[in-house]
């Protein structure tokens, strides 16, 4: 997975960029291999006023095809990155389950395990 991190209104030094890259790869876990390229944009929405002013947008190009975009807002860089990464994992799972099984990811994972979900799909055919 190629990763590009950019920031506007937030100072990201070289060591913190490396930490962010490492943390994002860790949060994505095994789903990172399903992503060809990810662009992370972190920006300070309302300047030095404070509050929920950081926004993290992750645009991921999937290996199978298609693009997934997620956004999160928060007060610090680590928090918005974690929140956006969790959302990205859920969206990537949903996309790949939809393509593979023709159903939403929640329908399969709520059934207990992937194998029981496969059995219920075969029973419906």
C-alpha positions as CSV (number, residue, x, y, z in Angstrom):
1,X,0.0,0.0,0.0
2,X,1.4,3.4,-1.0
3,X,0.6,6.0,1.6
4,X,0.7,9.8,1.2
5,X,0.1,12.1,4.2
6,X,-0.5,15.8,3.8
7,X,-1.6,18.5,6.3
8,X,-3.0,22.0,6.1
9,X,-3.0,24.2,9.2
10,X,-1.4,21.4,11.2
11,X,2.4,21.0,11.7
12,X,3.5,17.5,11.0
13,X,7.2,16.9,11.4
14,X,9.1,14.0,9.8
15,X,9.1,11.8,12.9
16,X,5.4,12.4,13.5
17,X,4.7,11.5,9.8
18,X,6.5,8.2,10.3
19,X,4.6,7.5,13.4
20,X,1.3,8.3,11.7
21,X,2.2,5.9,8.8
22,X,3.1,3.2,11.2
23,X,-0.1,3.7,13.3
24,X,-2.3,3.7,10.2
25,X,-0.8,0.5,8.9
26,X,-1.3,-1.1,12.3
27,X,-4.9,0.0,12.5
28,X,-5.7,-1.3,9.0
29,X,-4.1,-4.7,9.9
30,X,-4.8,-7.4,7.3
31,X,-7.0,-5.1,5.3
32,X,-4.0,-3.0,4.2
33,X,-3.2,-5.5,1.5
34,X,-6.6,-4.8,-0.1
35,X,-5.7,-1.1,-0.5
36,X,-3.5,-0.1,-3.4
37,X,-3.0,3.5,-2.4
38,X,-4.2,5.7,0.4
39,X,-4.1,9.5,0.7
40,X,-4.5,11.0,4.2
41,X,-5.4,14.7,4.5
42,X,-5.3,16.2,8.0
43,X,-6.5,19.8,8.2
44,X,-7.4,22.4,10.8
45,X,-10.9,23.5,9.9
46,X,-11.4,26.6,11.9
47,X,-7.9,27.8,12.8
48,X,-6.6,28.4,16.3
49,X,-10.1,28.8,17.8
50,X,-10.1,25.3,19.4
51,X,-12.9,22.7,19.6
52,X,-13.6,19.9,17.1
53,X,-11.4,21.6,14.6
54,X,-9.3,18.8,13.0
55,X,-10.6,16.8,10.1
56,X,-9.0,13.7,8.7
57,X,-10.0,12.5,5.2
58,X,-8.7,9.2,3.9
59,X,-9.1,8.4,0.2
60,X,-8.3,4.8,-0.5
61,X,-7.9,3.1,-3.9
62,X,-8.8,-0.5,-3.6
63,X,-7.0,-3.4,-5.3
64,X,-10.2,-4.8,-6.9
65,X,-11.2,-1.4,-8.2
66,X,-13.0,1.6,-6.8
67,X,-12.3,4.3,-4.3
68,X,-13.5,4.6,-0.7
69,X,-13.5,8.0,1.1
70,X,-14.0,8.4,4.9
71,X,-13.9,11.4,7.2
72,X,-13.5,12.0,10.9
73,X,-13.4,15.1,13.1
74,X,-11.7,15.5,16.5
75,X,-9.4,17.6,18.7
76,X,-6.1,15.9,18.1
77,X,-4.3,14.3,15.2
78,X,-4.0,10.8,16.8
79,X,-7.7,10.7,17.6
80,X,-8.9,11.7,14.2
81,X,-6.5,9.3,12.5
82,X,-7.7,6.4,14.6
83,X,-11.4,7.2,14.0
84,X,-10.9,7.6,10.2
85,X,-8.9,4.4,10.1
86,X,-11.6,2.4,11.9
87,X,-14.2,3.8,9.4
88,X,-12.0,2.9,6.5
89,X,-11.7,-0.7,7.7
90,X,-15.5,-1.0,8.0
91,X,-15.9,0.5,4.5
92,X,-13.3,-1.8,3.0
93,X,-14.9,-4.9,4.6
94,X,-18.3,-3.8,3.4
95,X,-17.0,-3.3,-0.2
96,X,-15.2,-6.6,-0.4
97,X,-18.1,-8.6,1.1
98,X,-20.5,-6.9,-1.2
99,X,-18.4,-7.8,-4.2
100,X,-17.7,-11.4,-3.1
101,X,-21.1,-12.4,-1.7
102,X,-23.5,-9.8,-3.0
103,X,-24.6,-8.8,0.6
104,X,-23.6,-6.2,3.2
105,X,-20.7,-7.1,5.6
106,X,-23.0,-6.7,8.6
107,X,-25.3,-9.4,7.3
108,X,-22.4,-11.9,7.3
109,X,-20.6,-10.9,10.4
110,X,-23.7,-10.7,12.5
111,X,-24.5,-14.3,11.8
112,X,-21.5,-15.4,14.0
113,X,-18.8,-16.3,11.5
114,X,-18.1,-16.1,7.8
115,X,-18.8,-19.8,7.4
116,X,-22.3,-19.6,8.8
117,X,-22.9,-16.6,6.6
118,X,-21.8,-18.6,3.5
119,X,-24.1,-21.4,4.5
120,X,-27.1,-19.0,4.8
121,X,-26.3,-17.6,1.4
122,X,-26.2,-21.1,-0.1
123,X,-29.5,-21.9,1.5
124,X,-31.1,-18.9,0.0
125,X,-30.1,-19.8,-3.5
